[in-house]
Amino acid sequence: MSRIAVTITTPDGLCTATLHTPLSAGPAVILYADAAGVRETFAEMADRLCALGYAVLLPDGYYRTPYAPFDVTTVFSVPSERERLTQLARSVTAEMAVRDTGAYLDFLSGRSEVAGSLVGTTGYCMGGRFSLWAAARFPSRVVAAASFHGGNLAADDPDSPHLLADRIRASVLVAAAQDDGAFPPEQFERLRGAFVGEGVRHTLETYPAKHGFAVPDNDTYDSAAAERHWTALAGLYAENLPR
């Protein structure tokens, strides 16, 4: 495996990213980071996916706004840092995220490390929304989409992913956290109803763990839930994005 630093031209500027490549060309996966942004923890997660035979793209979704890295151990306990993170997360709109994903897909289409045109996505926290938006907006390319402890997947807003269920052709995996204010039971059921109503192939589960369970540098990281997430993600891709 190797990590390659790349720059992707998007309609809004230049997005820095890393492309994690297996020993031979493999199907592409786009990994959307959580609200604290791209950091070494996510690069290591991309490496682990790459080891399964996938070419994994890890883009910096905050490329439009230069920012100082967050300390994830204190970002939610220091009010000024929490506010800074919140404002940065809100600065990336749904249409921005969709434009970016289109650029990522164009980039991947031209890489020799990538096999085929079909793509998987996975996202964490706010990246879970990005993953489902990608599946809805690019149904001919995204065949497997996952969200782990994603927030606002069936919220009362016009950009909520559940409103796009009719566009999704991918197989979808959503693993929620328990007692998660960003994705409470009513949203879980609303998302399930949307998927069932539109015939989306899906697995919706709630893991007995807190929001952030899959990301190792989160203070809510749960090793058992994280391993369960890796097993589920590998199964999703093996079934829908064969190497």
Stockholm file with secondary structure:
# STOCKHOLM 1.0

chainA/1-243         MSRIAVTITTPDGLCTATLHTPLSAGPAVILYADAAGVRETFAEMADRLCALGYAVLLPDGYYRTPYAPFDVTTVFSVPSERERLTQLARSVTAEMAVRDTGAYLDFLSGRSEVAGSLVGTTGYCMGGRFSLWAAARFPSRVVAAASFHGGNLAADDPDSPHLLADRIRASVLVAAAQDDGAFPPEQFERLRGAFVGEGVRHTLETYPAKHGFAVPDNDTYDSAAAERHWTALAGLYAENLPR
#=GR chainA/1-243 SS CEEEEEEEEETTEEEEEEEEECSSCEEEEEEECCTTCSCHHHHHHHHHHHTTTCEEEEECTTTTSCCCCCCTTTTTTSHHHHHHHHHHHHTSCHHHHHHHHHHHHHHHHTCTTEEEEEEEEEEETHHHHHHHHHHHHCTTTEEEEEEESCCCTTCSSTTCGGGGGGGCCSEEEEEEETTCTTSCHHHHHHHHHHHHHHTCCEEEEEESSCTTTTCTTSTTCCHHHHHHHHHHHHHHHHHHSCC
#=GC SS_cons         CEEEEEEEEETTEEEEEEEEECSSCEEEEEEECCTTCSCHHHHHHHHHHHTTTCEEEEECTTTTSCCCCCCTTTTTTSHHHHHHHHHHHHTSCHHHHHHHHHHHHHHHHTCTTEEEEEEEEEEETHHHHHHHHHHHHCTTTEEEEEEESCCCTTCSSTTCGGGGGGGCCSEEEEEEETTCTTSCHHHHHHHHHHHHHHTCCEEEEEESSCTTTTCTTSTTCCHHHHHHHHHHHHHHHHHHSCC
//
